[in-house]
């Protein structure tokens, strides 16, 4: 965790029914967690959300994150 320099982007797939339009609110929860863990400066990145009708193993949300790592822990 100490090697994370910046959260660059969070992408979320939200398992939902037709007509559901609040996927961004679901993925905002992931962004809020990143900010809580890494702080506002390091944890805030771009984000996007897409609704799908099924995800593997019946999960509700699948998240992909792109993070920039520090070259050295001391940075």
C-alpha positions in Angstrom: 0.0 0.0 0.0 2.9 2.4 0.7 4.1 2.0 -2.9 0.9 3.6 -4.3 1.7 7.0 -5.6 -1.7 7.8 -7.2 -5.0 6.1 -8.1 -5.2 6.9 -11.8 -8.6 5.4 -12.7 -11.3 3.1 -11.3 -13.6 1.2 -13.7 -16.6 -0.7 -12.4 -19.0 -3.2 -13.9 -22.3 -3.2 -12.1 -24.6 -6.2 -12.3 -28.1 -4.7 -12.7 -31.5 -5.0 -14.3 -32.7 -3.1 -17.4 -33.5 0.5 -16.6 -31.2 0.9 -13.6 -29.2 4.1 -14.0 -27.3 4.5 -10.8 -24.1 2.7 -11.7 -22.0 5.8 -11.1 -23.2 5.9 -7.5 -22.1 2.4 -7.0 -18.6 3.0 -8.3 -18.5 6.3 -6.3 -18.4 4.0 -3.3 -15.1 2.5 -4.6 -13.7 6.0 -5.2 -14.7 7.0 -1.7 -12.9 4.0 -0.3 -9.7 4.8 -2.3 -9.8 8.4 -0.9 -10.3 7.1 2.6 -7.3 4.7 2.3 -4.9 6.9 0.3 -6.1 10.4 1.1 -7.7 13.0 -1.1 -4.6 13.8 -3.1 -3.4 10.2 -3.8 -6.8 8.4 -3.8 -8.8 10.6 -6.2 -8.7 9.5 -9.8 -10.9 9.2 -12.8 -13.7 6.7 -12.7 -16.3 5.2 -15.0 -19.2 2.7 -14.6 -21.1 0.4 -16.9 -24.2 -1.6 -16.2 -24.2 -5.3 -17.3 -26.9 -8.0 -17.0 -24.5 -10.7 -15.6 -21.0 -11.0 -14.0 -19.0 -14.1 -13.3 -19.9 -16.1 -10.2 -23.0 -13.9 -9.7 -21.0 -11.0 -8.1 -22.7 -7.6 -7.9 -19.7 -5.4 -8.9 -16.4 -6.0 -10.6 -13.8 -3.3 -10.2 -10.6 -2.6 -12.1 -8.2 0.0 -10.8 -5.1 1.5 -12.5 -2.6 2.9 -10.0 0.7 4.6 -10.4 3.4 3.1 -8.1 6.3 5.0 -6.5 9.8 4.1 -7.8 11.0 4.0 -4.2 9.1 3.7 -0.9 10.8 6.9 0.4 9.1 9.1 -2.3 
